């Protein structure tokens, strides 16, 4: 099935949308011409290439929910067979991508591997699904400078393999398997190690984006320290392709730590989770992650807290020992264990009919957990102020948002059953900067071509 | 410091935009009514105090100065400027080195240095909330009792303001490990150029919507004025170790930096000074740097003790293998402070060995340090100008100090031209025209070296979303100010009504 038709410029068996039909000549739409050229070692890995290299088929990541013209849930089986789907195309170069945007006028939704099409609100319109999978080259890698330039369609895992060969890494660990760099940026995806290394906004040092009118715009650069001009990479981070299509990314890298150790503490309540997390956060220990796995029962929140140490062997051993001693005093007799690898749940996103990402002032962790309804479960980056929660389908989102508001809190929908989506407010109330965000959208995408409706307030 | 920097150009002519200037003078009465007469200056003698920032070569006297004392003063001043169509410039301590806070002649200068309240210190959330005039170092002083610190530390941290740091995304020696201002700013209350107040980011991470805060930091005052800033603090490290290493060649010093990084060690800071910079520092502060050194490195590691101890020994071995002839390890905080004193006072110290000097700020990939420093030397020799190098080697952030005699006709111009040639070299090497000082008025003409017209047009779109009337710090950061009504891609040479005329003459 792989690559059977999208490369030939006839990407889709159904009706091409206005975007596809108005693309002038064979060189623009679907321009990858069957040669998704790649110099990427390991690019043949099925898990990273397959979902994006051909026509979307039922149930695969990136499949399309016809009812709402929206990307379907990433859960298998959510696409109804026989329904009309938008055309898709897969430009093979930044130039082709720019030509495509210049020569078409319909609505477009950019996707990478499609692992996060369930995040954000469904698009209100999509004439053309714009796959970045063929933009899959690592274009510059200077190990001595700890910097890499890679196109948007490069899978994060494939990049990590290349970097690991030089003892380096891109210090981002979102769990979505097969995710591409462009998708990680557009969805602002991160994982537990954000405690030490930060997120996309901290590691992305340059970006090339194609705007809705085909303008190819670069900002940032190839050196970590650079303050020339506006840092537009930040603007595209988490914008779900609504301000432009990310074509290439430049990253700050880190050395791969040679050793790891974990300290795991069991928990008998949210208050204890908060106290233990604060103990570690306020110490001179330097964990790369402080991750909580929690489940809200009828009366209490239980779970476990894992502190991950990654450094030279002597340091991780010493820090883990000290961390265990520190936590034991506050653990209320519950077990504290030292290990050498994170548990299976570490970094995974919860699954369920309704999955939320909550963000809040870090010390509010116990209050936020308590605000969640019984039956909720998930993970949290404890000292950061982010939690991922699978909550019951009937959860009153407005009430939950009101409950976390005192902690500068927000709750956005990351995944939801398609049946729930129409009634959901995916983002919650926009703040006082919303008018300004609208003006930014107006300047970058005045015709509302890109990912329409996916963002806050229907942008 | 500014007294030792190069001398002043002849007073710039009043710009052609006389009508705008008249509007600005007419505004003074309304400003007095809104914020109180004592906070509004129009006396030319008083205005002189504000005609430049740390880039003393460019002087422009504003029409009106507002000495804001609270957020409401800023809001009122910006709103009145918006209504009258008068440009405004915000200014904190005025320590910027690229002319980012130079006034516009027919505009209002809004001084924020009296907004110095620390609104909250919240160690549990690792947040400190301050007004923009708060001095950088004060934030760390506030956090220190809780074992925390504010990581961004520009060399001017004893005098520069947080608002200015945010505007310039100013870095410092510890960026290598801890990141830049933007990595530590969590939220800002911003007065937009139309006077509206919005909140970008906050105490929590990941606010829904576009990351406008990320774009605002480093926008050099062109998108609005921050009236409150929420920063993140970090736990102070368990152990800090600092060493001073002397080399007989710049190449060995640069090679040591590359080797440290290649071994997977991420120092808190790696700073380098060449022979001329060492000479200057010795003349000024007698920091006792190794005699006969052609280059020295100040290397600092911090973190858990076990880690720092082991990696510190590794760094010593690397330096020795690169022919370091002297290695000194600070035994206590006092010795560490002395090692840093030489480095941090180097800019000012250059004034001891030259009548005037000019600081540049460019960035290169760190692996290109040896060849770029060689080329800088060649360019300097060809121009017959001495250049002292003192810089953030770990980041590849060069600070050539270009020495000249301001009494010699044309010397200032030649120094400036050499600085620009070095910036061209930085960009050609894959780097940037500024790592921490900003573009300001000084380097706006060089933006086209680093960015294409389309890149700059795209940045302009953001500007127009924030500031459609083009009133916030016009004439800074971008080479050719355009009106927001212009279609992207259509560039005319028209300057916006002479507003920028005075500054435009500088380059």
Interface residues (C-beta under 8 A of the other chain):
Chain A: X142 X143 X144 X145 X146 X147 X167 X188 X198 X199 X201 X202 X209 X211 X213 X215 X216 X217 X218 X219 X221 X222 X223 X224 X225 X226 X227 X228 X229 X230 X231 X232 X233 X234 X235 X237 X238 X239 X243 X254 X255 X256 X257 X258 X278 X281 X282 X283 X284 X285 X286 X311 X312 X314 X315 X318 X319 X357 X359 X360 X361 X362 X363 X364 X384 X385 X386 X407 X408 X409 X410 X412 X427 X428 X430 X431 X432 X433 X434 X435 X436 X437 X439 X440 X441 X442 X443 X444 X455 X456 X457
Chain B: X122 X123 X124 X125 X126 X127 X146 X147 X168 X169 X170 X171 X175 X179 X180 X182 X183 X192 X196 X197 X198 X199 X200 X202 X203 X204 X205 X206 X207 X208 X209 X210 X211 X212 X213 X214 X215 X217 X218 X219 X235 X236 X237 X238 X258 X261 X262 X264 X265 X266 X303 X304 X306 X307 X310 X311 X363 X364 X365 X366 X367 X392 X395 X396 X397 X430 X431 X432 X433 X434 X435 X436 X437 X438 X439 X443 X447 X450 X451 X452 X454 X455 X456 X457 X458 X459 X461 X462 X463 X464 X465 X466 X477 X478 X488 X489
